[in-house]
Amino acid sequence: MKEFLAQIFQSVGELKEVYTLVDFYQYIKGVEYLICVAFFIVFTKFYKYINSPVKESVKDR
């Protein structure tokens, strides 16, 4: 598992050489899916943060 994660993080910034339009389309779709998954995760965390109740730091002033 550790080697798998290391390989993923190593290949994230790597430019991939494509030779055909189909290769290019598959590469772009893969990147698009990763961006979508990241957006949905960040959006749910942000939504929960925005709708959380406000904690009062000083009471009975």
Sequence and secondary structure as in RCSB ss.txt:
>XXXX:A:sequence
MKEFLAQIFQSVGELKEVYTLVDFYQYIKGVEYLICVAFFIVFTKFYKYINSPVKESVKDR
>XXXX:A:secstr
 HHHHHHHHHHHS      SHHHHHHHHHHHHHHHHHHHHHHHHHHHHHHTS    SS   
